[in-house]
């Protein structure tokens, strides 16, 4: 199963670079690529990315409100 997530925020892409070594996720251009045979592992990695996106979004909202 191959999942491609397109992210336009360059800062977020730089932050997520650690996933390449920790989780085996590829980051090319503005895309995060998850390539797993096991659906449960791909789903877990998607959930991790979406949780990190939510944390990043909440942090940006908080900092912009200051």
Secondary structure, DSSP 8 states (H G I E B T S, - for coil): -EEEEE---HHHHHHTTHHHHHH--EEETTEEEEE-SSHHHHHHHHHHHHHHHHHHHHHHHHHHH-
